[in-house]
Amino acid sequence: QAYLSYSNIAALTHLARKTGWDITKTLDNVRIWTHEDGAVLSFKVEMQVKVPSHVAFSLLSDFSLRQRWDRHFLTCKVLQVVSEEEKIYHVTSAPMTGHQPRDFVILVSQRQPCRPQEPYMVAVRSVTLRAVPPSPEFCRSEILCAGFQIHSNSSSSCTVCYFNQVTSGVMPYLAANLTGSSKSIEDTALECIKFLE
């Protein structure tokens, strides 16, 4: 478990540090970037939020609140509290047209910054839990690496960056999106900002 939580945070840090991101969309307070590396597509959503970074961190690290702003989350329940900084959740997501509803078993690791210039982090990856085997009503999907980095801008504002390394399990939700025919990423980002503020 210690290794899993370390590698969860390390994978998000590595993804955030990658170079070569291409900006695909800019709105007033949301910017969307993509990064292609062989067969792996990653995206980054950067949001400017008018709340202190520690407030954004406490709201975003509690995944039971996620349904309040992310319509892709149908249900989200805590399966196991591993430590103060690690929880395992079971998430179900609404079916997309022509697709079975999906479910995920995820480890969410949160970290406060050790130094002032470091970001708050909430890292997410799929894990296997014997107690929750795949069920026939859902298509069990995998999150390789996702999460938030929250950088403080001032005592009352912060930049929230959401990252996701896209697998085929998440692809149906994004395909329409990145080609520009759907505004789901933007809409979710705007809902997230509204929720945080």
The 8 nearest C-alpha neighbors of each residue, nearest first, counted from 0:
[[1, 3, 2, 4, 81, 5, 85, 6],
 [0, 2, 4, 3, 5, 6, 81, 85],
 [1, 3, 5, 0, 4, 6, 7, 8],
 [4, 2, 0, 6, 5, 1, 7, 106],
 [3, 5, 7, 1, 6, 2, 108, 0],
 [6, 4, 2, 7, 8, 3, 9, 1],
 [5, 7, 9, 3, 4, 8, 10, 2],
 [6, 8, 4, 10, 5, 9, 122, 3],
 [7, 9, 11, 5, 6, 10, 122, 12],
 [8, 10, 6, 12, 11, 7, 5, 13],
 [11, 9, 13, 7, 12, 8, 6, 14],
 [10, 12, 14, 8, 13, 9, 15, 122],
 [13, 11, 9, 15, 10, 14, 8, 16],
 [12, 14, 10, 16, 11, 15, 9, 17],
 [15, 13, 11, 17, 16, 12, 10, 162],
 [16, 14, 12, 13, 17, 11, 162, 148],
 [17, 15, 13, 14, 12, 18, 11, 19],
 [18, 16, 14, 15, 13, 19, 20, 34],
 [19, 17, 20, 16, 34, 15, 14, 21],
 [18, 20, 21, 34, 17, 35, 33, 36],
 [19, 21, 34, 33, 18, 32, 22, 17],
 [22, 20, 32, 33, 34, 23, 19, 31],
 [21, 23, 32, 31, 24, 33, 20, 30],
 [24, 22, 32, 31, 21, 33, 25, 30],
 [25, 23, 31, 30, 22, 26, 32, 29],
 [24, 26, 30, 29, 31, 27, 23, 22],
 [25, 27, 29, 28, 30, 24, 185, 31],
 [28, 26, 29, 25, 30, 47, 46, 189],
 [27, 29, 47, 26, 46, 30, 48, 25],
 [30, 28, 46, 26, 45, 27, 25, 47],
 [29, 31, 25, 45, 24, 44, 26, 32],
 [32, 30, 44, 24, 23, 43, 22, 45],
 [31, 33, 22, 43, 21, 23, 42, 20],
 [34, 32, 42, 21, 20, 41, 43, 22],
 [33, 35, 20, 41, 40, 42, 21, 36],
 [36, 34, 40, 39, 37, 41, 33, 38],
 [35, 37, 39, 38, 40, 34, 41, 19],
 [36, 38, 39, 35, 40, 34, 41, 165],
 [39, 37, 36, 40, 35, 166, 165, 41],
 [40, 38, 36, 37, 35, 41, 165, 164],
 [39, 41, 35, 165, 34, 164, 36, 38],
 [42, 40, 164, 34, 165, 163, 33, 35],
 [41, 43, 33, 163, 32, 162, 34, 164],
 [42, 44, 162, 32, 161, 31, 33, 45],
 [43, 45, 31, 161, 160, 30, 32, 46],
 [44, 46, 160, 30, 29, 159, 31, 43],
 [47, 45, 29, 159, 158, 28, 48, 160],
 [46, 48, 158, 28, 157, 159, 29, 49],
 [49, 47, 157, 156, 50, 192, 158, 46],
 [48, 50, 156, 155, 196, 157, 47, 51],
 [49, 51, 156, 155, 48, 196, 52, 157],
 [52, 50, 155, 156, 54, 154, 53, 157],
 [51, 53, 151, 55, 157, 54, 56, 149],
 [52, 54, 56, 55, 51, 57, 119, 151],
 [55, 53, 57, 56, 52, 51, 58, 50],
 [54, 56, 52, 58, 53, 57, 59, 195],
 [57, 55, 53, 59, 54, 58, 60, 52],
 [56, 58, 54, 60, 55, 59, 53, 61],
 [59, 57, 55, 56, 61, 60, 54, 195],
 [60, 58, 56, 61, 57, 55, 62, 65],
 [59, 61, 57, 58, 56, 121, 62, 109],
 [62, 60, 59, 63, 58, 64, 57, 65],
 [61, 63, 65, 64, 60, 59, 75, 88],
 [62, 64, 61, 65, 75, 76, 66, 77],
 [65, 63, 62, 66, 67, 61, 58, 59],
 [64, 66, 62, 67, 63, 69, 68, 72],
 [67, 65, 69, 72, 68, 64, 70, 73],
 [66, 68, 65, 64, 69, 194, 70, 191],
 [67, 69, 190, 66, 191, 65, 194, 70],
 [70, 68, 66, 71, 65, 187, 72, 67],
 [69, 71, 72, 66, 68, 73, 187, 67],
 [72, 70, 92, 69, 93, 73, 66, 91],
 [73, 71, 92, 70, 66, 74, 69, 91],
 [72, 74, 92, 91, 93, 71, 66, 70],
 [75, 73, 91, 90, 72, 76, 92, 66],
 [74, 76, 90, 89, 63, 88, 91, 77],
 [75, 77, 89, 88, 78, 63, 90, 74],
 [76, 78, 88, 79, 87, 89, 86, 75],
 [79, 77, 88, 87, 76, 89, 80, 86],
 [78, 80, 87, 77, 86, 81, 88, 85],
 [81, 79, 86, 82, 85, 87, 78, 77],
 [80, 82, 85, 86, 79, 83, 87, 84],
 [83, 81, 85, 84, 80, 86, 79, 108],
 [82, 84, 85, 81, 80, 86, 109, 108],
 [83, 85, 109, 82, 108, 110, 86, 81],
 [86, 84, 108, 82, 81, 107, 83, 80],
 [85, 87, 80, 81, 107, 79, 106, 88],
 [86, 88, 106, 79, 78, 105, 77, 107],
 [89, 87, 77, 78, 105, 76, 104, 90],
 [88, 90, 104, 76, 75, 103, 78, 77],
 [91, 89, 75, 103, 102, 74, 88, 104],
 [92, 90, 102, 74, 73, 101, 72, 103],
 [91, 93, 73, 72, 71, 101, 100, 102],
 [92, 94, 100, 73, 71, 95, 91, 72],
 [95, 93, 100, 99, 98, 92, 96, 101],
 [96, 94, 98, 97, 93, 100, 99, 172],
 [97, 95, 98, 94, 99, 171, 100, 93],
 [96, 98, 95, 99, 94, 100, 171, 93],
 [99, 97, 95, 96, 94, 100, 171, 101],
 [98, 100, 94, 138, 101, 137, 97, 95],
 [101, 99, 94, 137, 93, 92, 138, 98],
 [102, 100, 138, 137, 92, 139, 91, 99],
 [101, 103, 91, 139, 90, 137, 140, 92],
 [102, 104, 90, 140, 89, 139, 105, 141],
 [105, 103, 89, 125, 88, 126, 90, 127],
 [106, 104, 125, 88, 124, 87, 126, 103],
 [105, 107, 87, 124, 123, 86, 125, 126],
 [106, 108, 123, 86, 122, 85, 87, 105],
 [109, 107, 85, 122, 121, 84, 4, 106],
 [108, 110, 121, 84, 120, 122, 60, 85],
 [111, 109, 120, 119, 112, 121, 108, 84],
 [110, 112, 119, 113, 120, 109, 118, 56],
 [113, 111, 117, 119, 114, 118, 110, 115],
 [112, 114, 111, 117, 115, 116, 110, 118],
 [113, 115, 112, 117, 116, 118, 111, 119],
 [116, 114, 117, 112, 113, 118, 151, 150],
 [117, 115, 114, 118, 112, 150, 151, 113],
 [118, 116, 112, 114, 115, 119, 113, 150],
 [119, 117, 150, 149, 112, 148, 120, 116],
 [118, 120, 111, 149, 112, 148, 110, 56],
 [121, 119, 148, 110, 109, 147, 118, 122],
 [120, 122, 109, 147, 146, 108, 60, 110],
 [123, 121, 146, 108, 8, 107, 7, 145],
 [124, 122, 107, 145, 146, 106, 144, 105],
 [125, 123, 144, 142, 105, 143, 106, 7],
 [124, 126, 105, 142, 141, 104, 106, 143],
 [125, 127, 105, 104, 106, 128, 124, 141],
 [128, 126, 129, 104, 125, 131, 132, 105],
 [127, 129, 130, 131, 126, 132, 104, 87],
 [130, 128, 131, 132, 127, 133, 126, 104],
 [129, 131, 128, 132, 127, 78, 133, 79],
 [132, 130, 129, 128, 133, 104, 127, 134],
 [131, 133, 129, 130, 134, 128, 127, 139],
 [134, 132, 139, 131, 135, 137, 138, 102],
 [133, 135, 136, 137, 132, 138, 139, 131],
 [136, 134, 137, 133, 138, 139, 132, 99],
 [137, 135, 134, 138, 100, 99, 101, 133],
 [138, 136, 101, 100, 135, 134, 102, 139],
 [137, 139, 101, 140, 102, 99, 100, 136],
 [140, 138, 102, 101, 133, 103, 137, 141],
 [141, 139, 168, 103, 102, 138, 101, 142],
 [140, 142, 125, 168, 143, 103, 139, 166],
 [141, 143, 125, 124, 144, 145, 140, 166],
 [144, 142, 124, 141, 164, 125, 145, 166],
 [143, 145, 124, 164, 142, 123, 163, 11],
 [146, 144, 163, 123, 162, 122, 164, 124],
 [145, 147, 122, 123, 121, 162, 161, 163],
 [148, 146, 161, 121, 160, 120, 162, 149],
 [147, 149, 120, 160, 119, 118, 159, 150],
 [150, 148, 159, 119, 118, 158, 52, 160],
 [151, 149, 118, 158, 157, 152, 159, 52],
 [150, 152, 157, 52, 153, 158, 156, 149],
 [153, 151, 157, 156, 150, 158, 154, 155],
 [152, 154, 156, 155, 151, 157, 51, 52],
 [153, 155, 51, 156, 152, 151, 52, 50],
 [154, 156, 51, 50, 153, 49, 157, 152],
 [157, 155, 49, 50, 51, 153, 152, 48],
 [156, 158, 151, 152, 52, 48, 150, 51],
 [157, 159, 47, 150, 46, 149, 48, 160],
 [158, 160, 149, 46, 45, 148, 157, 150],
 [161, 159, 45, 148, 147, 44, 46, 149],
 [160, 162, 147, 44, 43, 146, 45, 159],
 [163, 161, 43, 145, 146, 42, 147, 160],
 [162, 164, 145, 42, 41, 165, 144, 43],
 [165, 163, 41, 144, 40, 145, 143, 42],
 [164, 166, 40, 41, 163, 169, 170, 39],
 [165, 167, 168, 169, 170, 164, 142, 143],
 [166, 168, 170, 169, 165, 171, 140, 141],
 [169, 167, 140, 166, 170, 141, 171, 142],
 [168, 170, 167, 166, 172, 171, 165, 173],
 [169, 171, 167, 173, 172, 168, 174, 166],
 [172, 170, 174, 173, 169, 168, 95, 175],
 [173, 171, 170, 169, 174, 175, 176, 95],
 [174, 172, 176, 170, 171, 175, 177, 169],
 [173, 175, 176, 171, 177, 170, 172, 178],
 [176, 174, 181, 180, 178, 173, 177, 179],
 [175, 177, 181, 173, 179, 174, 178, 180],
 [176, 178, 179, 174, 175, 173, 180, 181],
 [179, 177, 176, 175, 180, 174, 181, 173],
 [178, 180, 177, 176, 181, 175, 182, 174],
 [179, 181, 175, 178, 176, 182, 177, 174],
 [182, 180, 176, 175, 179, 183, 177, 178],
 [181, 183, 185, 184, 176, 186, 180, 179],
 [182, 184, 186, 185, 181, 187, 176, 173],
 [185, 183, 187, 186, 182, 188, 176, 173],
 [186, 184, 188, 182, 187, 183, 189, 29],
 [185, 187, 183, 189, 188, 184, 182, 190],
 [186, 188, 190, 184, 185, 189, 69, 183],
 [189, 187, 191, 185, 190, 186, 184, 192],
 [188, 190, 192, 186, 191, 187, 185, 193],
 [191, 189, 187, 193, 68, 188, 192, 194],
 [190, 192, 188, 194, 189, 68, 193, 187],
 [193, 191, 189, 195, 194, 190, 48, 196],
 [192, 194, 190, 196, 191, 195, 189, 68],
 [195, 193, 191, 192, 196, 190, 68, 67],
 [196, 194, 192, 193, 55, 191, 50, 58],
 [195, 193, 194, 50, 192, 49, 48, 191]]
